[in-house]
């Protein structure tokens, strides 16, 4: 059975108390509305190939744009995968941004 020394326990209690005092006021609202933030302009550069993480990241970016947190300026592929540009176009179109420019690399690696 593990025994806890009173001095060690007292130190843990003090650290937690200080942490609460520091953290709680930051989470309280003053009642005043926050200033609206300007959307972050983003060019999405991907190495989309045989995995799905980049498609998920682009989907999240489009949702952030729908919420006014981001402005998607363009999407581009950093590799020569022949399906990357059509995949980018399909995702952009699905989220209502079929007019986004799509750039493709001519010198990057081909993951196929």
Backbone atoms as SQL, in Angstrom:
CREATE TABLE atoms (id INTEGER PRIMARY KEY, chain TEXT, resi INTEGER, resn TEXT, atom TEXT, x REAL, y REAL, z REAL);
INSERT INTO atoms VALUES
  (1, 'A', 1, 'UNK', 'N', 0.834, -1.177, 0.000),
  (2, 'A', 1, 'UNK', 'CA', 0.000, 0.000, 0.000),
  (3, 'A', 1, 'UNK', 'C', 0.883, 1.245, 0.000),
  (4, 'A', 2, 'UNK', 'N', 0.513, 2.219, -0.807),
  (5, 'A', 2, 'UNK', 'CA', 1.297, 3.433, -0.921),
  (6, 'A', 2, 'UNK', 'C', 0.856, 4.453, 0.124),
  (7, 'A', 3, 'UNK', 'N', 1.817, 5.053, 0.787),
  (8, 'A', 3, 'UNK', 'CA', 1.486, 6.098, 1.762),
  (9, 'A', 3, 'UNK', 'C', 1.861, 7.443, 1.179),
  (10, 'A', 4, 'UNK', 'N', 1.050, 8.422, 1.461),
  (11, 'A', 4, 'UNK', 'CA', 1.282, 9.777, 0.966),
  (12, 'A', 4, 'UNK', 'C', 1.723, 10.635, 2.136),
  (13, 'A', 5, 'UNK', 'N', 2.851, 11.282, 1.964),
  (14, 'A', 5, 'UNK', 'CA', 3.342, 12.160, 3.021),
  (15, 'A', 5, 'UNK', 'C', 2.508, 13.428, 3.050),
  (16, 'A', 6, 'UNK', 'N', 2.215, 13.942, 4.230),
  (17, 'A', 6, 'UNK', 'CA', 1.399, 15.159, 4.345),
  (18, 'A', 6, 'UNK', 'C', 2.008, 16.347, 3.604),
  (19, 'A', 7, 'UNK', 'N', 3.328, 16.483, 3.607),
  (20, 'A', 7, 'UNK', 'CA', 3.964, 17.612, 2.918),
  (21, 'A', 7, 'UNK', 'C', 3.740, 17.522, 1.418),
  (22, 'A', 8, 'UNK', 'N', 3.802, 16.309, 0.878),
  (23, 'A', 8, 'UNK', 'CA', 3.580, 16.107, -0.555),
  (24, 'A', 8, 'UNK', 'C', 2.123, 16.391, -0.916),
  (25, 'A', 9, 'UNK', 'N', 1.215, 15.925, -0.090),
  (26, 'A', 9, 'UNK', 'CA', -0.207, 16.169, -0.320),
  (27, 'A', 9, 'UNK', 'C', -0.517, 17.662, -0.256),
  (28, 'A', 10, 'UNK', 'N', 0.072, 18.351, 0.703),
  (29, 'A', 10, 'UNK', 'CA', -0.144, 19.791, 0.840),
  (30, 'A', 10, 'UNK', 'C', 0.373, 20.528, -0.401),
  (31, 'A', 11, 'UNK', 'N', 1.491, 20.084, -0.964),
  (32, 'A', 11, 'UNK', 'CA', 2.036, 20.701, -2.171),
  (33, 'A', 11, 'UNK', 'C', 1.083, 20.519, -3.348),
  (34, 'A', 12, 'UNK', 'N', 0.518, 19.339, -3.499),
  (35, 'A', 12, 'UNK', 'CA', -0.434, 19.074, -4.578),
  (36, 'A', 12, 'UNK', 'C', -1.662, 19.965, -4.434),
  (37, 'A', 13, 'UNK', 'N', -2.173, 20.100, -3.223),
  (38, 'A', 13, 'UNK', 'CA', -3.345, 20.956, -2.983),
  (39, 'A', 13, 'UNK', 'C', -3.023, 22.401, -3.327),
  (40, 'A', 14, 'UNK', 'N', -1.849, 22.878, -2.963),
  (41, 'A', 14, 'UNK', 'CA', -1.474, 24.269, -3.257),
  (42, 'A', 14, 'UNK', 'C', -1.340, 24.501, -4.759),
  (43, 'A', 15, 'UNK', 'N', -0.730, 23.550, -5.453),
  (44, 'A', 15, 'UNK', 'CA', -0.569, 23.688, -6.908),
  (45, 'A', 15, 'UNK', 'C', -1.932, 23.715, -7.590),
  (46, 'A', 16, 'UNK', 'N', -2.835, 22.840, -7.186),
  (47, 'A', 16, 'UNK', 'CA', -4.185, 22.833, -7.768),
  (48, 'A', 16, 'UNK', 'C', -4.929, 24.126, -7.471),
  (49, 'A', 17, 'UNK', 'N', -4.791, 24.642, -6.260),
  (50, 'A', 17, 'UNK', 'CA', -5.468, 25.889, -5.897),
  (51, 'A', 17, 'UNK', 'C', -4.948, 27.052, -6.733),
  (52, 'A', 18, 'UNK', 'N', -3.640, 27.132, -6.889),
  (53, 'A', 18, 'UNK', 'CA', -3.064, 28.206, -7.710),
  (54, 'A', 18, 'UNK', 'C', -3.510, 28.051, -9.156),
  (55, 'A', 19, 'UNK', 'N', -3.537, 26.826, -9.653),
  (56, 'A', 19, 'UNK', 'CA', -3.992, 26.592, -11.022),
  (57, 'A', 19, 'UNK', 'C', -5.424, 27.036, -11.241),
  (58, 'A', 20, 'UNK', 'N', -6.297, 26.760, -10.288),
  (59, 'A', 20, 'UNK', 'CA', -7.690, 27.197, -10.407),
  (60, 'A', 20, 'UNK', 'C', -7.808, 28.711, -10.377),
  (61, 'A', 21, 'UNK', 'N', -7.048, 29.349, -9.501),
  (62, 'A', 21, 'UNK', 'CA', -7.099, 30.811, -9.412),
  (63, 'A', 21, 'UNK', 'C', -6.637, 31.441, -10.719),
  (64, 'A', 22, 'UNK', 'N', -5.644, 30.849, -11.350),
  (65, 'A', 22, 'UNK', 'CA', -5.128, 31.389, -12.609),
  (66, 'A', 22, 'UNK', 'C', -6.061, 31.070, -13.771),
  (67, 'A', 23, 'UNK', 'N', -6.623, 29.870, -13.808),
  (68, 'A', 23, 'UNK', 'CA', -7.405, 29.423, -14.962),
  (69, 'A', 23, 'UNK', 'C', -8.833, 29.939, -14.972),
  (70, 'A', 24, 'UNK', 'N', -9.474, 30.024, -13.849),
  (71, 'A', 24, 'UNK', 'CA', -10.893, 30.381, -13.828),
  (72, 'A', 24, 'UNK', 'C', -11.203, 31.776, -14.352),
  (73, 'A', 25, 'UNK', 'N', -10.470, 32.812, -13.968),
  (74, 'A', 25, 'UNK', 'CA', -10.826, 34.138, -14.504),
  (75, 'A', 25, 'UNK', 'C', -10.726, 34.222, -16.019),
  (76, 'A', 26, 'UNK', 'N', -9.837, 33.462, -16.634),
  (77, 'A', 26, 'UNK', 'CA', -9.714, 33.473, -18.087),
  (78, 'A', 26, 'UNK', 'C', -10.923, 32.893, -18.781),
  (79, 'A', 27, 'UNK', 'N', -11.630, 32.001, -18.117),
  (80, 'A', 27, 'UNK', 'CA', -12.809, 31.387, -18.713),
  (81, 'A', 27, 'UNK', 'C', -14.084, 32.167, -18.485),
  (82, 'A', 28, 'UNK', 'N', -14.043, 33.185, -17.646),
  (83, 'A', 28, 'UNK', 'CA', -15.238, 33.984, -17.357),
  (84, 'A', 28, 'UNK', 'C', -15.415, 35.044, -18.430),
  (85, 'A', 29, 'UNK', 'N', -16.627, 35.263, -18.809),
  (86, 'A', 29, 'UNK', 'CA', -16.910, 36.287, -19.812),
  (87, 'A', 29, 'UNK', 'C', -17.319, 37.581, -19.128),
  (88, 'A', 30, 'UNK', 'N', -16.989, 38.676, -19.756),
  (89, 'A', 30, 'UNK', 'CA', -17.324, 39.971, -19.181),
  (90, 'A', 30, 'UNK', 'C', -18.713, 40.429, -19.586),
  (91, 'A', 31, 'UNK', 'N', -19.373, 39.694, -20.449),
  (92, 'A', 31, 'UNK', 'CA', -20.695, 40.097, -20.903),
  (93, 'A', 31, 'UNK', 'C', -20.647, 40.905, -22.189),
  (94, 'A', 32, 'UNK', 'N', -19.466, 41.380, -22.544),
  (95, 'A', 32, 'UNK', 'CA', -19.329, 42.145, -23.776),
  (96, 'A', 32, 'UNK', 'C', -19.088, 41.172, -24.929),
  (97, 'A', 33, 'UNK', 'N', -19.708, 41.424, -26.085),
  (98, 'A', 33, 'UNK', 'CA', -19.480, 40.529, -27.222),
  (99, 'A', 33, 'UNK', 'C', -18.041, 40.646, -27.719),
  (100, 'A', 34, 'UNK', 'N', -17.516, 39.529, -28.178),
  (101, 'A', 34, 'UNK', 'CA', -16.172, 39.528, -28.738),
  (102, 'A', 34, 'UNK', 'C', -16.182, 40.188, -30.109),
  (103, 'A', 35, 'UNK', 'N', -15.071, 40.821, -30.433),
  (104, 'A', 35, 'UNK', 'CA', -14.962, 41.425, -31.760),
  (105, 'A', 35, 'UNK', 'C', -14.891, 40.314, -32.801),
  (106, 'A', 36, 'UNK', 'N', -15.614, 40.461, -33.904),
  (107, 'A', 36, 'UNK', 'CA', -15.537, 39.425, -34.940),
  (108, 'A', 36, 'UNK', 'C', -14.128, 39.384, -35.529),
  (109, 'A', 37, 'UNK', 'N', -13.649, 38.182, -35.743),
  (110, 'A', 37, 'UNK', 'CA', -12.320, 38.017, -36.327),
  (111, 'A', 37, 'UNK', 'C', -12.425, 37.961, -37.840),
  (112, 'A', 38, 'UNK', 'N', -11.396, 38.448, -38.465),
  (113, 'A', 38, 'UNK', 'CA', -11.307, 38.389, -39.914),
  (114, 'A', 38, 'UNK', 'C', -10.917, 36.961, -40.310),
  (115, 'A', 39, 'UNK', 'N', -11.562, 36.381, -41.334),
  (116, 'A', 39, 'UNK', 'CA', -11.202, 35.019, -41.746),
  (117, 'A', 39, 'UNK', 'C', -9.739, 34.940, -42.187),
  (118, 'A', 40, 'UNK', 'N', -9.106, 33.830, -41.896),
  (119, 'A', 40, 'UNK', 'CA', -7.714, 33.603, -42.278),
  (120, 'A', 40, 'UNK', 'C', -7.686, 33.127, -43.731),
  (121, 'A', 41, 'UNK', 'N', -6.927, 33.823, -44.573),
  (122, 'A', 41, 'UNK', 'CA', -6.799, 33.441, -45.983),
  (123, 'A', 41, 'UNK', 'C', -5.830, 32.261, -46.095),
  (124, 'A', 42, 'UNK', 'N', -6.274, 31.194, -46.771),
  (125, 'A', 42, 'UNK', 'CA', -5.485, 29.962, -46.836),
  (126, 'A', 42, 'UNK', 'C', -5.406, 29.439, -48.267),
  (127, 'A', 43, 'UNK', 'N', -4.191, 29.057, -48.673),
  (128, 'A', 43, 'UNK', 'CA', -3.982, 28.274, -49.890),
  (129, 'A', 43, 'UNK', 'C', -3.652, 26.863, -49.408),
  (130, 'A', 44, 'UNK', 'N', -4.499, 25.910, -49.737),
  (131, 'A', 44, 'UNK', 'CA', -4.351, 24.534, -49.250),
  (132, 'A', 44, 'UNK', 'C', -3.423, 23.767, -50.172),
  (133, 'A', 45, 'UNK', 'N', -2.236, 23.428, -49.683),
  (134, 'A', 45, 'UNK', 'CA', -1.231, 22.683, -50.446),
  (135, 'A', 45, 'UNK', 'C', -1.195, 21.262, -49.899),
  (136, 'A', 46, 'UNK', 'N', -1.443, 20.289, -50.747),
  (137, 'A', 46, 'UNK', 'CA', -1.569, 18.906, -50.301),
  (138, 'A', 46, 'UNK', 'C', -0.676, 17.971, -51.096),
  (139, 'A', 47, 'UNK', 'N', -0.361, 16.850, -50.478),
  (140, 'A', 47, 'UNK', 'CA', 0.327, 15.772, -51.195),
  (141, 'A', 47, 'UNK', 'C', -0.630, 14.588, -51.323),
  (142, 'A', 48, 'UNK', 'N', -1.893, 14.905, -51.536),
  (143, 'A', 48, 'UNK', 'CA', -2.942, 13.884, -51.583),
  (144, 'A', 48, 'UNK', 'C', -2.543, 12.766, -52.538),
  (145, 'A', 49, 'UNK', 'N', -2.624, 11.570, -52.028),
  (146, 'A', 49, 'UNK', 'CA', -2.258, 10.415, -52.835),
  (147, 'A', 49, 'UNK', 'C', -3.121, 9.230, -52.464),
  (148, 'A', 50, 'UNK', 'N', -2.495, 8.266, -51.818),
  (149, 'A', 50, 'UNK', 'CA', -3.203, 7.028, -51.510),
  (150, 'A', 50, 'UNK', 'C', -3.788, 6.997, -50.101),
  (151, 'A', 51, 'UNK', 'N', -3.620, 8.052, -49.335),
  (152, 'A', 51, 'UNK', 'CA', -4.199, 8.092, -47.996),
  (153, 'A', 51, 'UNK', 'C', -5.318, 9.132, -47.939),
  (154, 'A', 52, 'UNK', 'N', -6.054, 9.158, -46.847),
  (155, 'A', 52, 'UNK', 'CA', -7.254, 10.001, -46.791),
  (156, 'A', 52, 'UNK', 'C', -7.109, 11.206, -45.869),
  (157, 'A', 53, 'UNK', 'N', -5.963, 11.378, -45.229),
  (158, 'A', 53, 'UNK', 'CA', -5.845, 12.465, -44.263),
  (159, 'A', 53, 'UNK', 'C', -5.982, 13.841, -44.907),
  (160, 'A', 54, 'UNK', 'N', -5.475, 13.999, -46.116),
  (161, 'A', 54, 'UNK', 'CA', -5.567, 15.300, -46.786),
  (162, 'A', 54, 'UNK', 'C', -7.000, 15.621, -47.198),
  (163, 'A', 55, 'UNK', 'N', -7.756, 14.620, -47.604),
  (164, 'A', 55, 'UNK', 'CA', -9.169, 14.842, -47.947),
  (165, 'A', 55, 'UNK', 'C', -9.937, 15.292, -46.711),
  (166, 'A', 56, 'UNK', 'N', -9.653, 14.677, -45.579),
  (167, 'A', 56, 'UNK', 'CA', -10.296, 15.088, -44.328),
  (168, 'A', 56, 'UNK', 'C', -9.908, 16.493, -43.922),
  (169, 'A', 57, 'UNK', 'N', -8.629, 16.833, -44.085),
  (170, 'A', 57, 'UNK', 'CA', -8.170, 18.181, -43.747),
  (171, 'A', 57, 'UNK', 'C', -8.845, 19.225, -44.635),
  (172, 'A', 58, 'UNK', 'N', -8.997, 18.917, -45.920),
  (173, 'A', 58, 'UNK', 'CA', -9.664, 19.855, -46.826),
  (174, 'A', 58, 'UNK', 'C', -11.137, 20.004, -46.467),
  (175, 'A', 59, 'UNK', 'N', -11.776, 18.917, -46.074),
  (176, 'A', 59, 'UNK', 'CA', -13.178, 18.992, -45.650),
  (177, 'A', 59, 'UNK', 'C', -13.317, 19.884, -44.421),
  (178, 'A', 60, 'UNK', 'N', -12.409, 19.732, -43.462),
  (179, 'A', 60, 'UNK', 'CA', -12.439, 20.584, -42.264),
  (180, 'A', 60, 'UNK', 'C', -12.223, 22.039, -42.646),
  (181, 'A', 61, 'UNK', 'N', -11.306, 22.292, -43.574),
  (182, 'A', 61, 'UNK', 'CA', -11.056, 23.662, -44.023),
  (183, 'A', 61, 'UNK', 'C', -12.308, 24.273, -44.641),
  (184, 'A', 62, 'UNK', 'N', -13.027, 23.512, -45.446),
  (185, 'A', 62, 'UNK', 'CA', -14.262, 24.021, -46.048),
  (186, 'A', 62, 'UNK', 'C', -15.316, 24.334, -44.984),
  (187, 'A', 63, 'UNK', 'N', -15.417, 23.503, -43.968),
  (188, 'A', 63, 'UNK', 'CA', -16.366, 23.774, -42.880),
  (189, 'A', 63, 'UNK', 'C', -15.963, 25.047, -42.144),
  (190, 'A', 64, 'UNK', 'N', -14.667, 25.232, -41.919),
  (191, 'A', 64, 'UNK', 'CA', -14.204, 26.466, -41.279),
  (192, 'A', 64, 'UNK', 'C', -14.523, 27.677, -42.149),
  (193, 'A', 65, 'UNK', 'N', -14.427, 27.526, -43.460),
  (194, 'A', 65, 'UNK', 'CA', -14.790, 28.616, -44.370),
  (195, 'A', 65, 'UNK', 'C', -16.290, 28.886, -44.298),
  (196, 'A', 66, 'UNK', 'N', -17.091, 27.828, -44.196),
  (197, 'A', 66, 'UNK', 'CA', -18.542, 28.005, -44.058),
  (198, 'A', 66, 'UNK', 'C', -18.892, 28.767, -42.784),
  (199, 'A', 67, 'UNK', 'N', -18.083, 28.605, -41.740),
  (200, 'A', 67, 'UNK', 'CA', -18.327, 29.271, -40.464),
  (201, 'A', 67, 'UNK', 'C', -17.682, 30.648, -40.389),
  (202, 'A', 68, 'UNK', 'N', -17.020, 31.071, -41.465),
  (203, 'A', 68, 'UNK', 'CA', -16.411, 32.395, -41.499),
  (204, 'A', 68, 'UNK', 'C', -15.054, 32.484, -40.823),
  (205, 'A', 69, 'UNK', 'N', -14.446, 31.350, -40.491),
  (206, 'A', 69, 'UNK', 'CA', -13.147, 31.358, -39.832),
  (207, 'A', 69, 'UNK', 'C', -11.986, 31.321, -40.819),
  (208, 'A', 70, 'UNK', 'N', -12.252, 30.910, -42.047),
  (209, 'A', 70, 'UNK', 'CA', -11.202, 30.801, -43.059),
  (210, 'A', 70, 'UNK', 'C', -11.744, 31.256, -44.402),
  (211, 'A', 71, 'UNK', 'N', -10.828, 31.678, -45.258),
  (212, 'A', 71, 'UNK', 'CA', -11.163, 32.001, -46.648),
  (213, 'A', 71, 'UNK', 'C', -10.229, 31.165, -47.520),
  (214, 'A', 72, 'UNK', 'N', -10.783, 30.221, -48.258),
  (215, 'A', 72, 'UNK', 'CA', -9.972, 29.347, -49.103),
  (216, 'A', 72, 'UNK', 'C', -9.691, 30.088, -50.405),
  (217, 'A', 73, 'UNK', 'N', -8.416, 30.371, -50.665),
  (218, 'A', 73, 'UNK', 'CA', -8.032, 31.102, -51.874),
  (219, 'A', 73, 'UNK', 'C', -7.789, 30.162, -53.049),
  (220, 'A', 74, 'UNK', 'N', -7.216, 28.998, -52.776),
  (221, 'A', 74, 'UNK', 'CA', -6.899, 28.026, -53.829),
  (222, 'A', 74, 'UNK', 'C', -6.536, 26.704, -53.174),
  (223, 'A', 75, 'UNK', 'N', -6.556, 25.650, -53.983),
  (224, 'A', 75, 'UNK', 'CA', -6.064, 24.347, -53.542),
  (225, 'A', 75, 'UNK', 'C', -5.019, 23.892, -54.546),
  (226, 'A', 76, 'UNK', 'N', -4.033, 23.135, -54.068),
  (227, 'A', 76, 'UNK', 'CA', -2.988, 22.689, -54.982),
  (228, 'A', 76, 'UNK', 'C', -2.397, 21.367, -54.536),
  (229, 'A', 77, 'UNK', 'N', -1.826, 20.667, -55.492),
  (230, 'A', 77, 'UNK', 'CA', -1.216, 19.367, -55.252),
  (231, 'A', 77, 'UNK', 'C', 0.297, 19.483, -55.356),
  (232, 'A', 78, 'UNK', 'N', 0.998, 18.918, -54.380),
  (233, 'A', 78, 'UNK', 'CA', 2.459, 18.947, -54.385),
  (234, 'A', 78, 'UNK', 'C', 3.057, 17.692, -55.011),
  (235, 'A', 79, 'UNK', 'N', 2.213, 16.822, -55.546),
  (236, 'A', 79, 'UNK', 'CA', 2.743, 15.641, -56.228),
  (237, 'A', 79, 'UNK', 'C', 2.064, 15.484, -57.587),
  (238, 'A', 80, 'UNK', 'N', 2.501, 14.475, -58.348),
  (239, 'A', 80, 'UNK', 'CA', 1.981, 14.296, -59.706),
  (240, 'A', 80, 'UNK', 'C', 0.927, 13.207, -59.803),
  (241, 'A', 81, 'UNK', 'N', 0.291, 12.867, -58.717),
  (242, 'A', 81, 'UNK', 'CA', -0.766, 11.857, -58.754),
  (243, 'A', 81, 'UNK', 'C', -1.874, 12.330, -59.687),
  (244, 'A', 82, 'UNK', 'N', -2.222, 11.508, -60.667),
  (245, 'A', 82, 'UNK', 'CA', -3.204, 11.927, -61.687),
  (246, 'A', 82, 'UNK', 'C', -4.597, 12.132, -61.116),
  (247, 'A', 83, 'UNK', 'N', -4.887, 11.593, -59.945),
  (248, 'A', 83, 'UNK', 'CA', -6.222, 11.718, -59.356),
  (249, 'A', 83, 'UNK', 'C', -6.319, 12.852, -58.337),
  (250, 'A', 84, 'UNK', 'N', -5.220, 13.506, -58.051),
  (251, 'A', 84, 'UNK', 'CA', -5.240, 14.544, -57.020),
  (252, 'A', 84, 'UNK', 'C', -6.098, 15.739, -57.424),
  (253, 'A', 85, 'UNK', 'N', -5.877, 16.285, -58.600),
  (254, 'A', 85, 'UNK', 'CA', -6.667, 17.448, -59.035),
  (255, 'A', 85, 'UNK', 'C', -8.154, 17.115, -59.140),
  (256, 'A', 86, 'UNK', 'N', -8.544, 15.976, -59.741),
  (257, 'A', 86, 'UNK', 'CA', -9.970, 15.647, -59.754),
  (258, 'A', 86, 'UNK', 'C', -10.552, 15.465, -58.347),
  (259, 'A', 87, 'UNK', 'N', -9.761, 14.912, -57.419),
  (260, 'A', 87, 'UNK', 'CA', -10.250, 14.754, -56.045),
  (261, 'A', 87, 'UNK', 'C', -10.435, 16.113, -55.383),
  (262, 'A', 88, 'UNK', 'N', -9.471, 17.018, -55.579),
  (263, 'A', 88, 'UNK', 'CA', -9.608, 18.374, -55.038),
  (264, 'A', 88, 'UNK', 'C', -10.844, 19.054, -55.615),
  (265, 'A', 89, 'UNK', 'N', -11.042, 18.911, -56.918),
  (266, 'A', 89, 'UNK', 'CA', -12.203, 19.515, -57.568),
  (267, 'A', 89, 'UNK', 'C', -13.507, 18.939, -57.011),
  (268, 'A', 90, 'UNK', 'N', -13.552, 17.633, -56.796),
  (269, 'A', 90, 'UNK', 'CA', -14.770, 17.000, -56.271),
  (270, 'A', 90, 'UNK', 'C', -15.087, 17.502, -54.861),
  (271, 'A', 91, 'UNK', 'N', -14.060, 17.603, -54.017),
  (272, 'A', 91, 'UNK', 'CA', -14.288, 18.079, -52.645),
  (273, 'A', 91, 'UNK', 'C', -14.689, 19.544, -52.654),
  (274, 'A', 92, 'UNK', 'N', -13.991, 20.365, -53.447),
  (275, 'A', 92, 'UNK', 'CA', -14.342, 21.790, -53.532),
  (276, 'A', 92, 'UNK', 'C', -15.772, 21.968, -54.036),
  (277, 'A', 93, 'UNK', 'N', -16.156, 21.206, -55.045),
  (278, 'A', 93, 'UNK', 'CA', -17.504, 21.294, -55.609),
  (279, 'A', 93, 'UNK', 'C', -18.545, 20.849, -54.591),
  (280, 'A', 94, 'UNK', 'N', -18.263, 19.780, -53.864),
  (281, 'A', 94, 'UNK', 'CA', -19.199, 19.289, -52.850),
  (282, 'A', 94, 'UNK', 'C', -19.505, 20.376, -51.826),
  (283, 'A', 95, 'UNK', 'N', -18.499, 21.158, -51.461),
  (284, 'A', 95, 'UNK', 'CA', -18.690, 22.214, -50.469),
  (285, 'A', 95, 'UNK', 'C', -19.082, 23.554, -51.095),
  (286, 'A', 96, 'UNK', 'N', -19.477, 23.541, -52.376),
  (287, 'A', 96, 'UNK', 'CA', -19.986, 24.749, -53.013),
  (288, 'A', 96, 'UNK', 'C', -18.921, 25.723, -53.474),
  (289, 'A', 97, 'UNK', 'N', -17.712, 25.250, -53.673),
  (290, 'A', 97, 'UNK', 'CA', -16.630, 26.124, -54.120),
  (291, 'A', 97, 'UNK', 'C', -15.974, 25.558, -55.380),
  (292, 'A', 98, 'UNK', 'N', -16.799, 25.280, -56.376),
  (293, 'A', 98, 'UNK', 'CA', -16.297, 24.700, -57.628),
  (294, 'A', 98, 'UNK', 'C', -15.395, 25.657, -58.390),
  (295, 'A', 99, 'UNK', 'N', -15.465, 26.939, -58.073),
  (296, 'A', 99, 'UNK', 'CA', -14.683, 27.937, -58.801),
  (297, 'A', 99, 'UNK', 'C', -13.286, 28.156, -58.215),
  (298, 'A', 100, 'UNK', 'N', -12.912, 27.420, -57.182),
  (299, 'A', 100, 'UNK', 'CA', -11.582, 27.604, -56.599),
  (300, 'A', 100, 'UNK', 'C', -10.497, 27.167, -57.580),
  (301, 'A', 101, 'UNK', 'N', -9.434, 27.951, -57.707),
  (302, 'A', 101, 'UNK', 'CA', -8.318, 27.523, -58.554),
  (303, 'A', 101, 'UNK', 'C', -7.649, 26.273, -57.979),
  (304, 'A', 102, 'UNK', 'N', -7.206, 25.386, -58.873),
  (305, 'A', 102, 'UNK', 'CA', -6.505, 24.167, -58.473),
  (306, 'A', 102, 'UNK', 'C', -5.171, 24.139, -59.205),
  (307, 'A', 103, 'UNK', 'N', -4.093, 24.060, -58.446),
  (308, 'A', 103, 'UNK', 'CA', -2.761, 23.975, -59.031),
  (309, 'A', 103, 'UNK', 'C', -2.210, 22.574, -58.885),
  (310, 'A', 104, 'UNK', 'N', -1.400, 22.155, -59.862),
  (311, 'A', 104, 'UNK', 'CA', -0.796, 20.819, -59.830),
  (312, 'A', 104, 'UNK', 'C', 0.694, 20.921, -60.111),
  (313, 'A', 105, 'UNK', 'N', 1.470, 20.121, -59.396),
  (314, 'A', 105, 'UNK', 'CA', 2.911, 20.082, -59.591),
  (315, 'A', 105, 'UNK', 'C', 3.254, 19.254, -60.824),
  (316, 'A', 106, 'UNK', 'N', 4.277, 19.686, -61.533),
  (317, 'A', 106, 'UNK', 'CA', 4.762, 18.908, -62.678),
  (318, 'A', 106, 'UNK', 'C', 6.067, 18.204, -62.339),
  (319, 'A', 107, 'UNK', 'N', 6.636, 18.528, -61.188),
  (320, 'A', 107, 'UNK', 'CA', 7.946, 17.977, -60.843),
  (321, 'A', 107, 'UNK', 'C', 7.942, 17.168, -59.555),
  (322, 'A', 108, 'UNK', 'N', 6.854, 17.148, -58.824),
  (323, 'A', 108, 'UNK', 'CA', 6.806, 16.428, -57.554),
  (324, 'A', 108, 'UNK', 'C', 6.787, 14.929, -57.744),
  (325, 'A', 109, 'UNK', 'N', 6.838, 14.187, -56.639),
  (326, 'A', 109, 'UNK', 'CA', 6.822, 12.725, -56.731),
  (327, 'A', 109, 'UNK', 'C', 5.464, 12.200, -57.175),
  (328, 'A', 110, 'UNK', 'N', 5.480, 11.030, -57.786),
  (329, 'A', 110, 'UNK', 'CA', 4.239, 10.355, -58.168),
  (330, 'A', 110, 'UNK', 'C', 4.056, 9.177, -57.218),
  (331, 'A', 111, 'UNK', 'N', 3.081, 9.252, -56.296),
  (332, 'A', 111, 'UNK', 'CA', 2.946, 8.214, -55.279),
  (333, 'A', 111, 'UNK', 'C', 2.393, 6.894, -55.795),
  (334, 'A', 112, 'UNK', 'N', 1.980, 6.818, -57.047),
  (335, 'A', 112, 'UNK', 'CA', 1.411, 5.559, -57.564),
  (336, 'A', 112, 'UNK', 'C', 2.478, 4.541, -57.868);
